[in-house]
Amino acid sequence: MNRILKYDAFKIKKSKYWWICMLISACLVTLAVVLVANVNSVDPTATSRGLSSYKRIIFGANIVLFLIILSIFIAEDFKNGTIKNIASKGISRKNIAISKIIGVLIFATIFVFVNVISGIVSAILIDSKFVLSSSDMTNLLKYTALNLLQVYTYSCIFTFVAFLVKSAGSSIAIGFGLQSVIPLIFNLIDAFVIKSESMNISNILPSFLVQLMSQNTNNLAQITTKSGSLTIYVVAMLIEMIVFGVLSIFIFTKRDIK
C-alpha cells in the first residue's frame, strides 16, 4: 500500500495538470478576495454580496478543477496499464483501491488548504492592515472543515465514477453532470413538489454547502437556524463518503482492470 501511495505522490509531483489546476484554483480564490474588497470599498453595506460570491467560488467553482485532477489521476492509470502492472505484482485489488482512495483524500486536503492559504495571503497583500480576529479565525476553521467535508465527499463520488468508467474524459463529463445537473433537479423538486422549509432533499447533496454559505455574511452559526440544515448536511456527507468509498472498493475488486 505504501508503494502505491509513494507512486501516486511522485506522479502528482511530476504531472502538469495538477499544478495547472492548482494555479487556476489559487487565482480564482485571489479573484474572489479582490471582488470582496472592491465591493466593500464601493459600498460597505454590500459586503454580504461580495462574501456570497467568494463562497460560491470557494465551495462551488473550484470543485470542477478538483474533478479534473481526480479524474485524470485515476483514469490515467487504467489507460497506461499502471493498475494492471501493480495488480500483477501480487498487490490485492482491495489494497489498490483503498490506497487510491487514501491518496485522493490526501490530495483533496492539499487542494483545500492551498485555497485557504491563497485567500489569506491575497487578503494580506490587498490590505496591509488585514488581521484575523479570534472570531474570524474560528469561522475560518469551521469553513475549512466544511469545505474539507464537501471535497472529501466529492472525492469518494468522483472516485467511484472514475473506477466505473475508467476514462478521464467520461469521468469528467459524468462528474460535471452530477455536480451541476443533479443539484438543479433536487432544487426544483424542493421548490415545486416538496414545498417545505423543514424538509429539503437538496440538503443531502455536497453542493448544498454553497446554499448554506450564501445564507449569511460572516457568522457560521446563522446557517443552522433553518431546521438544522447544517447537521443534516454533515450527517449526509459522512454517510455518502462511506457508501461511495465502499462501492468504489467493491466495483474495483469485481471488474476487469485490463
C-alpha positions as CSV (number, residue, x, y, z in Angstrom):
1,M,0.0,0.0,0.0
2,N,2.8,2.4,0.8
3,R,4.4,1.7,-2.6
4,I,1.2,2.8,-4.3
5,L,0.9,6.0,-2.2
6,K,4.6,6.8,-3.0
7,Y,4.0,6.2,-6.7
8,D,0.9,8.4,-6.7
9,A,2.7,11.2,-4.9
10,F,5.6,11.0,-7.4
11,K,3.1,11.0,-10.3
12,I,1.3,14.1,-9.0
13,K,4.6,15.8,-8.4
14,K,5.7,15.3,-12.0
15,S,2.3,15.9,-13.6
16,K,1.4,19.2,-15.3
17,Y,-2.4,19.0,-14.9
18,W,-2.1,19.0,-11.1
19,W,0.0,22.2,-11.0
20,I,-2.1,24.0,-13.7
21,C,-5.4,23.2,-11.9
22,M,-3.9,24.3,-8.5
23,L,-2.7,27.5,-10.0
24,I,-6.0,28.3,-11.6
25,S,-7.8,27.5,-8.3
26,A,-5.5,29.8,-6.4
27,C,-6.1,32.6,-9.0
28,L,-9.9,32.1,-8.6
29,V,-9.6,32.5,-4.8
30,T,-7.5,35.6,-5.3
31,L,-10.1,37.0,-7.7
32,A,-12.8,36.3,-5.2
33,V,-10.9,38.1,-2.4
34,V,-10.4,41.1,-4.7
35,L,-14.1,41.0,-5.5
36,V,-15.0,41.2,-1.8
37,A,-12.5,44.0,-1.2
38,N,-13.8,46.1,-4.2
39,V,-17.5,45.6,-3.3
40,N,-16.8,46.6,0.3
41,S,-14.8,49.7,-0.7
42,V,-17.5,50.9,-3.0
43,D,-20.5,50.1,-0.8
44,P,-19.8,48.8,2.7
45,T,-23.4,47.7,3.1
46,A,-22.9,45.3,0.2
47,T,-20.3,43.2,1.9
48,S,-22.7,40.2,2.1
49,R,-22.9,40.1,-1.7
50,G,-19.1,40.0,-2.1
51,L,-18.8,37.3,0.6
52,S,-21.6,35.3,-1.2
53,S,-19.6,35.4,-4.4
54,Y,-16.4,34.5,-2.6
55,K,-18.0,31.5,-1.0
56,R,-19.6,30.3,-4.3
57,I,-16.1,30.2,-5.8
58,I,-14.5,28.5,-2.8
59,F,-17.3,26.0,-2.3
60,G,-18.6,25.6,-5.9
61,A,-16.4,26.6,-8.8
62,N,-13.2,25.1,-7.6
63,I,-14.9,21.7,-7.3
64,V,-14.8,21.5,-11.1
65,L,-11.0,21.9,-11.1
66,F,-10.7,19.1,-8.4
67,L,-12.9,16.9,-10.6
68,I,-10.5,17.3,-13.4
69,I,-7.5,16.5,-11.2
70,L,-9.1,13.4,-9.7
71,S,-10.5,12.0,-13.0
72,I,-7.1,12.3,-14.8
73,F,-5.3,11.0,-11.7
74,I,-7.3,7.7,-11.5
75,A,-8.2,7.1,-15.2
76,E,-4.7,7.7,-16.4
77,D,-3.5,4.6,-14.5
78,F,-6.1,2.5,-16.3
79,K,-5.2,3.9,-19.7
80,N,-1.4,3.4,-19.4
81,G,-1.7,0.0,-17.8
82,T,-0.3,1.0,-14.4
83,I,-3.2,-0.5,-12.5
84,K,-2.7,-3.8,-14.3
85,N,1.0,-3.8,-13.6
86,I,0.5,-3.1,-9.9
87,A,-2.0,-5.9,-9.6
88,S,0.4,-8.3,-11.4
89,K,2.9,-7.7,-8.6
90,G,0.7,-9.5,-6.1
91,I,-0.9,-6.5,-4.5
92,S,-4.6,-7.2,-3.9
93,R,-7.2,-5.2,-5.7
94,K,-8.7,-4.2,-2.4
95,N,-5.4,-2.7,-1.2
96,I,-5.0,-0.9,-4.6
97,A,-8.5,0.7,-4.3
98,I,-8.0,1.7,-0.6
99,S,-4.6,3.2,-1.5
100,K,-6.2,5.2,-4.3
101,I,-8.9,6.5,-2.1
102,I,-6.4,7.5,0.7
103,G,-4.3,9.2,-2.0
104,V,-7.3,11.1,-3.3
105,L,-8.3,12.2,0.2
106,I,-4.7,13.4,0.9
107,F,-4.7,15.4,-2.4
108,A,-8.1,16.8,-1.5
109,T,-6.7,18.1,1.8
110,I,-3.8,19.7,0.0
111,F,-6.2,21.3,-2.5
112,V,-8.4,22.8,0.2
113,F,-5.5,24.2,2.2
114,V,-3.9,25.7,-0.8
115,N,-7.2,27.5,-1.4
116,V,-7.4,28.7,2.2
117,I,-3.8,29.9,2.3
118,S,-4.3,31.6,-1.1
119,G,-7.2,33.5,0.3
120,I,-5.4,34.6,3.4
121,V,-2.3,35.7,1.5
122,S,-4.4,37.6,-1.0
123,A,-6.2,39.4,1.7
124,I,-2.9,40.4,3.4
125,L,-1.5,41.7,0.1
126,I,-4.6,43.7,-0.7
127,D,-5.0,45.2,2.7
128,S,-1.8,45.7,4.8
129,K,-4.0,46.2,7.9
130,F,-5.7,42.9,7.4
131,V,-5.9,41.0,10.7
132,L,-7.7,37.8,11.6
133,S,-9.5,38.2,14.9
134,S,-10.2,35.3,17.1
135,S,-13.8,35.1,15.8
136,D,-12.6,35.3,12.2
137,M,-10.2,32.5,12.9
138,T,-12.9,30.4,14.4
139,N,-15.2,30.9,11.4
140,L,-12.3,30.2,9.1
141,L,-11.5,26.9,10.7
142,K,-15.2,26.0,10.6
143,Y,-15.5,27.0,6.9
144,T,-12.3,25.0,6.2
145,A,-13.7,21.9,8.0
146,L,-16.9,22.1,6.0
147,N,-15.0,22.6,2.8
148,L,-12.9,19.5,3.6
149,L,-16.0,17.5,4.2
150,Q,-17.5,18.7,0.9
151,V,-14.4,17.9,-1.1
152,Y,-13.9,14.5,0.7
153,T,-17.5,13.6,-0.3
154,Y,-17.0,14.7,-3.9
155,S,-13.7,12.7,-3.9
156,C,-15.5,9.5,-3.0
157,I,-18.2,10.1,-5.5
158,F,-15.8,11.1,-8.3
159,T,-13.5,8.1,-7.5
160,F,-16.5,5.7,-7.8
161,V,-17.3,7.2,-11.2
162,A,-13.6,7.0,-12.4
163,F,-13.4,3.4,-11.3
164,L,-16.7,2.7,-13.1
165,V,-15.9,4.2,-16.5
166,K,-12.1,4.1,-16.4
167,S,-11.8,7.1,-18.7
168,A,-10.7,10.6,-17.8
169,G,-13.0,12.3,-20.4
170,S,-16.0,10.3,-19.4
171,S,-15.3,10.7,-15.7
172,I,-15.1,14.5,-16.1
173,A,-18.3,14.6,-18.1
174,I,-20.3,12.4,-15.7
175,G,-18.8,14.1,-12.6
176,F,-19.7,17.6,-14.0
177,G,-23.2,16.4,-14.7
178,L,-23.6,15.1,-11.2
179,Q,-22.1,18.3,-9.8
180,S,-24.3,20.6,-11.8
181,V,-27.5,18.9,-13.1
182,I,-28.4,16.8,-10.0
183,P,-28.5,19.8,-7.6
184,L,-30.7,21.7,-10.1
185,I,-33.1,18.7,-10.3
186,F,-33.2,18.4,-6.5
187,N,-33.8,22.1,-6.0
188,L,-36.7,22.1,-8.5
189,I,-38.2,19.2,-6.6
190,D,-37.8,21.1,-3.3
191,A,-39.4,24.2,-4.8
192,F,-42.3,22.7,-6.8
193,V,-43.0,19.3,-5.2
194,I,-42.0,19.3,-1.5
195,K,-42.5,23.0,-0.8
196,S,-41.3,22.7,2.7
197,E,-38.8,24.7,4.7
198,S,-38.3,21.9,7.2
199,M,-37.5,19.2,4.7
200,N,-35.4,19.6,1.6
201,I,-33.8,16.7,-0.3
202,S,-31.1,19.1,-1.6
203,N,-29.7,19.0,2.0
204,I,-28.1,15.6,1.2
205,L,-26.1,16.9,-1.7
206,P,-22.4,18.1,-1.4
207,S,-23.4,21.2,-3.4
208,F,-25.8,22.2,-0.7
209,L,-22.9,23.8,1.1
210,V,-22.9,26.6,-1.4
211,Q,-26.5,27.4,-0.4
212,L,-25.7,27.2,3.3
213,M,-22.8,29.5,2.9
214,S,-24.8,32.0,0.9
215,Q,-27.4,32.4,3.7
216,N,-25.2,34.5,6.0
217,T,-22.5,37.1,5.9
218,N,-19.7,36.0,8.2
219,N,-21.3,34.2,11.1
220,L,-21.5,30.5,10.6
221,A,-24.0,30.0,13.4
222,Q,-26.7,31.7,11.4
223,I,-26.9,29.0,8.8
224,T,-28.1,26.5,11.4
225,T,-31.4,28.3,12.0
226,K,-33.4,26.5,9.3
227,S,-34.3,23.2,10.9
228,G,-30.8,22.0,11.5
229,S,-29.7,22.2,7.8
230,L,-26.1,22.0,8.7
231,T,-26.5,18.9,10.9
232,I,-28.4,17.1,8.2
233,Y,-25.7,18.1,5.7
234,V,-22.8,16.9,7.8
235,V,-24.5,13.5,8.5
236,A,-25.4,13.1,4.9
237,M,-21.8,13.8,3.8
238,L,-20.4,11.2,6.2
239,I,-22.8,8.6,5.0
240,E,-22.1,9.3,1.4
241,M,-18.4,9.2,1.9
242,I,-18.7,5.7,3.4
243,V,-21.2,4.4,0.8
244,F,-19.3,5.6,-2.2
245,G,-16.0,4.6,-0.7
246,V,-17.3,1.0,-0.2
247,L,-18.8,1.0,-3.7
248,S,-15.5,2.1,-5.2
249,I,-13.7,-0.8,-3.5
250,F,-16.4,-3.2,-4.4
251,I,-16.6,-2.3,-8.1
252,F,-12.8,-2.2,-8.4
253,T,-12.4,-5.7,-7.0
254,K,-15.1,-7.2,-9.2
255,R,-14.5,-5.5,-12.6
256,D,-11.9,-6.3,-15.2
257,I,-9.0,-3.8,-14.9
258,K,-7.3,-4.5,-18.2
